[in-house]
Structures are given as C-alpha cells and as structure tokens.
C-alpha cells in the first residue's frame, strides 16, 4: 500500500495532468518536465532520443499527447515497465525519437547539447505550465496531516537557484518576502528547492489551478490548526487548575497555622466568611470562591479582597 506522502503527491500530480493548458503552457510543461527527469542521447544522422519517466498514468498520457499531437512528433511511444522494490509499480517511459534537436533547443531542454537556463519558459505565457512540469518531473508535497513541505529536486545547483528565483518572483502576495521565500538545500547528490510555509503552498496550488488539492490541503490545515489551538487551550486549563489547586492548598495550610495563633473571633465578618468557605471548599479558585460566598453565605466580596486577605495572613505569619 502506498504511503500517505506518495498518495498526496500522486493525487496532486494526477490533478495537474487533468488541467487545461494553453499551447504555450504545454510547451512550458514539457520543458520543465524534461528539465527534471529527461534523459537525452544522440543517435547519429542528426537524430536524437529523449526519454521521460513517470509513475502517474495521466501524466504519461498528457506528455505523450503534447509531443504526438501538438508538436507532431510521430515517433513518440509509451513503454510500460514493471519495477519491484518493496512493491510492484508501473513506470511509464515516454520515448521521443527523430530529428528533434531543434525542438529540444526551442524548448530550452538543451542548448548545444548542454543543459541550459530556460529563460523563455518562465515568461508569463509559459510559466504556469513550466512550474507544473517541474513538479510532475521531480516534485513532492507532504501530507499536511503530518507537515507542510513542498519540494522539487534538481541535479544542478544553477538550475535549482534559477527555479528558486522564478518561484519567489511569482505574483503571490505576502508582505514578508524573506519568510515566505523558497529555499535551496543540498540532499545527497541533489539540490532541493523547498517551501515549508502552508499559506504559500496553498496560494501556489491555487495559482497552478489545482483547486481540489488546494481545498483538501486547506481543510486539513484548518482542522489541524483548530485541534492544535484546542490542545493549547486544554493545556492552559490544566495548568491553571493545577496552579489554583496549589494556591488553595497553601491557603488551607496557612489558615491552620494562623488559627493556632489568632482566634476565629479576631477576624471581621467578611474575613470569617472567607475562612469558612476556604476550609469547606479546598479546591476552588478565587473566582469560584467569590460565587460560593455570595450564594451560600450572602456576603459580597471581590476576588482581589480574598487575595489581599491571604497575602496579609502570610505577612502576619512571618
């Protein structure tokens, strides 16, 4: 059974693959997808091969259709491959062969047979597709029930930093640019562009048009934040109760000592009522004690009066 991280990422990739894109966005998508997982090789006679891999069937179909029908590359095929590592999974290899070097350079996948910076593919008409493509190629989104983490990995630092700047320059509205910016880290032999801020991740999903994933992400985030807030409130209640109980016990111990020194009749009427109420109700807070004194003894005293009374007893005992 797929783990939850894989399931959430797969769900997002499936939704991306079902979105509507313009022809230029399709070109950006192919460029980004090939940039992150494409394997390019020369065949001779000005011919070349490009192999793209994915485990998401709808993604394979989308990439195949763009090459086959929009770009009119006749020699485009999908090769199915079963891989077994802990579990059996299907890998879809999209193979494109022929005189495709000019197309590869136009899409900025390669230039002079070398990896290049895809400056044109991040222009306004292409950028949405490009970001979708790089995520389809090597991106992942963690299950928000556990953490907020979106990442895309690259083989070269220069490309990773270029994508980092592209993502940070998107028109997503946040005042604190530094706090909400994408970061780059090295993980083994990869350079990972990542974001841990849930608000930005949600806004990015909306920008890409992934409404279902965004709403699911937001629902989980809101529920999680609510439960965390409730837990904090419950913890505060427990802490306050423990403090109040400790104070009440200290009051009782203090009264036991004071009454051995001063007789009960030494105190005024309000103080007598406070003593009686505290000795009877040894676990109430001062606020609760105020209500008990009013309803059971018919005497109106304030919380501050009770507090001052016990503070005065402490001073007298010193």
C-alpha positions in Angstrom: 0.0 0.0 0.0 1.4 3.4 -0.9 2.3 5.6 2.0 0.5 8.8 2.6 3.2 11.1 1.3 3.2 9.3 -2.0 -0.6 9.3 -2.1 -0.9 13.0 -1.6 1.9 13.8 -4.1 0.3 11.4 -6.6 -3.1 13.0 -6.2 -1.6 16.4 -6.9 0.2 15.1 -10.0 -2.9 13.5 -11.2 -4.8 16.7 -10.9 -2.1 18.7 -12.6 -2.3 16.2 -15.5 -6.0 16.8 -15.8 -5.8 20.6 -16.0 -6.4 22.7 -19.1 -3.3 24.4 -20.5 -2.8 26.8 -23.4 -0.4 25.6 -26.2 2.4 27.8 -24.7 1.8 26.4 -21.3 2.0 23.0 -22.7 5.5 23.9 -24.1 6.5 25.2 -20.7 5.2 22.0 -19.1 7.3 19.8 -21.4 10.3 22.0 -20.8 10.0 21.8 -17.0 9.2 18.0 -17.1 12.2 17.2 -19.3 14.5 19.5 -17.3 13.9 17.5 -14.1 13.8 13.9 -15.4 14.6 13.8 -19.1 17.4 11.6 -20.5 18.8 12.9 -23.8 21.0 10.9 -26.2 22.3 11.3 -29.7 21.6 8.6 -32.3 23.6 9.9 -35.3 22.4 11.4 -38.6 21.1 14.5 -36.8 18.7 12.3 -34.8 18.3 12.0 -31.0 16.3 10.3 -28.4 14.6 11.8 -25.3 13.2 9.6 -22.6 10.9 10.9 -19.9 9.7 8.8 -16.9 6.7 9.0 -14.6 4.6 6.6 -12.4 1.5 8.6 -13.0 -0.6 7.3 -15.9 -2.4 10.6 -16.6 0.9 12.4 -16.6 2.3 10.0 -19.2 -0.8 10.5 -21.3 -0.5 14.3 -21.2 3.1 14.4 -22.1 2.6 11.8 -24.9 -0.3 13.8 -26.4 1.7 17.1 -26.4 4.6 15.5 -28.3 2.4 13.4 -30.6 -0.4 15.8 -31.5 0.7 19.4 -30.6 4.3 19.1 -31.7 3.6 16.4 -34.3 6.4 14.1 -33.4 5.3 10.9 -35.0 8.0 8.7 -33.4 6.5 9.1 -29.9 5.8 6.0 -27.8 4.9 4.9 -24.2 6.8 1.9 -22.9 5.4 0.3 -19.8 7.9 -1.1 -17.3 7.1 -3.0 -14.1 9.5 -2.4 -11.2 9.6 -4.2 -7.9 11.2 -2.6 -4.9 9.2 -3.3 -1.7 6.1 -3.2 -4.0 5.3 -3.7 -7.7 4.8 -0.4 -9.6 4.4 0.6 -13.2 6.8 3.1 -14.7 5.8 4.8 -17.9 8.7 5.7 -20.2 7.7 8.2 -22.9 10.3 7.9 -25.7 10.6 10.5 -28.4 13.0 9.8 -31.3 13.9 11.5 -34.6 15.2 14.9 -35.7 14.2 16.5 -32.5 17.4 18.6 -31.7 15.9 21.9 -33.0 12.8 21.2 -30.8 14.9 20.3 -27.8 16.7 23.7 -28.2 13.5 25.6 -28.7 12.1 24.2 -25.5 15.3 25.0 -23.8 15.8 21.5 -22.6 19.3 21.6 -24.1 21.4 24.1 -26.0 24.4 23.0 -27.9 23.7 19.6 -26.3 24.3 21.1 -22.8 21.9 21.8 -20.0 20.7 25.5 -20.3 18.8 28.0 -18.3 15.1 28.1 -19.7 14.7 31.9 -19.6 11.9 31.9 -22.2 9.9 29.1 -20.5 9.4 31.2 -17.3 7.8 34.2 -19.2 4.2 35.0 -18.4 2.6 32.8 -21.1 4.7 29.7 -20.2 5.4 29.9 -16.5 2.3 28.1 -15.1 3.0 25.2 -17.4 6.7 25.2 -16.6 6.1 25.0 -12.8 3.6 22.2 -13.3 6.2 20.4 -15.4 9.0 20.6 -12.9 6.7 19.4 -10.2 5.5 16.5 -12.3 9.1 15.6 -13.0 10.6 15.6 -9.5 8.3 17.3 -7.1 6.6 16.1 -3.9 4.1 17.5 -1.4 3.9 16.1 2.1 0.7 15.0 3.7 -0.5 18.2 5.6 -1.8 16.0 8.4 1.9 15.5 9.3 3.8 18.5 8.0 3.8 21.3 5.4 6.6 20.6 2.9 6.7 21.1 -0.9 9.9 20.3 -2.7 11.4 19.9 -6.2 14.8 18.3 -6.8 17.4 19.1 -9.4 20.8 17.7 -10.5 22.5 21.1 -10.9 22.7 24.0 -8.4 22.4 26.6 -11.2 19.1 25.2 -12.3 17.8 24.9 -8.7 18.7 28.5 -8.0 17.0 29.6 -11.2 13.8 27.8 -10.3 14.0 29.2 -6.8 14.2 32.8 -8.1 11.3 32.0 -10.5 9.1 30.8 -7.8 10.0 33.7 -5.5 9.2 36.2 -8.2 5.6 34.9 -8.8 2.9 37.4 -8.0 1.8 35.7 -4.8 1.0 38.4 -2.3 3.0 38.2 1.0 4.4 41.1 2.9 7.4 39.2 4.5 9.2 38.1 1.3 12.2 36.6 3.2 10.0 34.5 5.5 7.9 33.2 2.6 10.6 32.6 0.1 11.7 29.3 -1.4 15.0 27.9 -0.1 17.6 25.6 -1.6 19.4 22.8 0.2 21.7 20.0 -0.9 20.5 16.5 -0.2 22.9 13.8 -1.1 23.6 14.4 -4.9 20.5 16.6 -5.5 19.7 20.2 -5.0 16.3 20.7 -3.5 14.1 23.8 -3.8 11.6 23.7 -0.9 8.9 25.6 0.9 7.6 24.9 4.4 5.0 27.8 4.8 1.5 26.4 4.5 0.0 29.7 3.3 2.4 30.0 0.4 1.9 26.3 -0.6 -1.8 26.8 -0.7 -1.5 30.0 -2.7 0.8 28.3 -5.2 -1.6 25.4 -5.6 -4.3 28.0 -6.4 -2.0 29.8 -8.9 -1.4 26.5 -10.7 -5.2 25.8 -10.9 -5.1 22.7 -8.6 -8.4 23.6 -6.8 -9.2 20.2 -5.5 -5.8 19.7 -3.9 -5.8 23.2 -2.6 -9.2 22.8 -0.9 -8.2 19.5 0.6 -4.9 21.0 1.8 -6.8 23.9 3.3 -9.4 21.8 5.0 -6.7 19.6 6.7 -4.7 22.7 7.6 -7.7 24.5 9.2 -8.8 21.3 11.1 -5.2 20.8 12.3 -4.8 24.4 13.4 -8.1 24.2 15.3 -7.1 20.9 17.1 -3.7 22.5 17.9 -5.5 25.6 19.3 -7.9 23.4 21.3 -5.0 21.4 22.7 -3.3 24.6 23.8 -6.5 25.8 25.5 -6.9 22.4 27.2 -3.3 22.6 28.4 -3.8 26.1 29.7 -6.9 24.9 31.6 -5.0 22.1 33.2 -2.1 24.3 34.1 -4.4 27.0 35.6 -6.3 24.3 37.6 -3.1 22.9 39.0 -2.0 26.4 40.0 -5.4 27.1 41.6 -5.3 23.8 43.5 -1.8 24.5 44.8 -2.9 28.0 45.9 -6.0 26.6 47.6 -3.9 24.0 49.5 -1.5 26.7 50.5 -4.4 28.8 51.8 -5.7 25.9 54.0 -2.2 25.3 55.4 -1.9 29.0 56.1 -5.3 29.1 57.9 -4.3 26.1 60.0 -1.3 27.9 61.2 -2.9 31.3 61.7 -5.9 29.9 63.7 -3.5 28.4 66.2 -2.2 31.9 66.9 -5.3 34.1 66.4 -8.8 33.0 67.5 -11.5 32.9 64.9 -13.4 35.8 66.6 -10.4 38.1 65.9 -11.4 38.4 62.3 -14.1 40.7 60.9 -17.3 39.3 59.3 -16.1 39.2 55.7 -12.8 37.5 56.8 -14.7 34.9 58.9 -16.8 34.0 55.8 -13.7 33.7 53.7 -12.1 31.4 56.2 -15.2 29.2 56.5 -15.6 29.0 52.7 -12.0 28.2 52.1 -11.9 25.5 54.8 -15.0 23.9 53.3 -14.1 24.2 49.7 -10.4 23.4 49.4 -10.1 23.1 45.7 -11.9 26.2 44.4 -10.3 29.1 42.6 -10.7 32.6 44.0 -13.3 33.4 41.3 -15.3 30.3 42.3 -14.9 31.2 45.9 -16.4 34.6 45.3 -19.6 32.9 43.9 -19.9 30.4 46.7 -19.5 33.2 49.4 -22.2 35.2 47.7 -24.8 32.4 47.2 -24.1 30.3 50.3 -23.2 33.0 52.8 -24.9 36.0 51.3 -21.8 38.1 51.5 -20.4 40.1 48.6 -16.6 40.0 48.4 -14.3 40.5 45.5 -11.5 38.3 44.2 -8.9 41.0 45.0 -10.2 41.2 48.6 -9.7 37.4 49.1 -6.2 37.6 47.5 -5.3 40.6 49.7 -6.6 38.8 52.8 -4.4 35.8 52.3 -1.4 37.9 51.4 -1.9 39.8 54.7 -2.0 36.5 56.6 1.3 35.5 55.1 2.8 38.7 56.3 1.4 38.3 59.8 2.9 34.8 60.0 6.4 36.0 59.2 
